Amino acid sequence: MRTGRSEPEVVLGGIPGGRGHNGGRIAFGPDGMLYATTGEAQSPNLSQDPASLAGKILRMTPVGGVPSDNPSRASLVYSLGHRNPQGLAWDERGRLWSTDFGDDVWDELNRIEAGGNYGWPTVEGKGGKPSYIDPVVQWRTQEMGPSGLAYKDGKFFVAGLTGERVWTVDVDDDGQPVLKAHFIGQHGRIRDVVPASDGNLWFMTNNTDGRRKSPGPGDDRILSVPIDTLDLE
């Protein structure tokens, strides 16, 4: 039996930070590696700097080492060119996906490829430039503001902050996304979303972060609804 307090251990330090655009999602992948999203910390050029940990998706061992099969053997950088990625999820084929908070025009859902460059700050949304990977889905910033991302039974669930809604995304066999919005304006800003083993969709509001003018007296909350009650078709 362990007694006493456990001291925290730093797995990775030296990630640039700022007053905003800090990413911050961490998750273990199906390969057992630890993935972390980092924002560009309001210094956009860092996203394209391979030597910086900002504006990236990082991949590391559980103790912070560089996996031998990373795109660069000396680097934790798994993908670059991100502005403020806040969601991570893997589909049934083990492919990594991420949401990215855009600037003034487009928010994104990206399928992440090892070593891929997603374009920020040169491109926001679908730029059609061969040097960069376009998002699978783009939304106008006022209807999304993506944060948490989850995947279950062929569908992605995306938490929307600015748009105050939950989105579902079904990507068909041809790679074409089918989108639906849920709970529009009913609960305010949605920070994270998790499909649970009980068949419910759990999601968390974030109305007391200073970005919403009139948070309710019960904010913030964790809410739960049966997934089969949502109109997903």
Beta strands, then each sheet from edge to edge (+ up, - down):
strand 1: 26-28
strand 2: 34-38
strand 3: 56-60
strand 4: 77-80
strand 5: 85-90
strand 6: 96-100
strand 7: 106-112
strand 8: 137-140
strand 9: 146-152
strand 10: 155-160
strand 11: 165-171
strand 12: 177-182
strand 13: 190-195
strand 14: 200-205
strand 15: 222-226
sheet 1: 1+ 2- 3+ 4-
sheet 2: 5+ 6- 7+ 8-
sheet 3: 9+ 10- 11+ 12-
sheet 4: 13+ 14- 15+
end
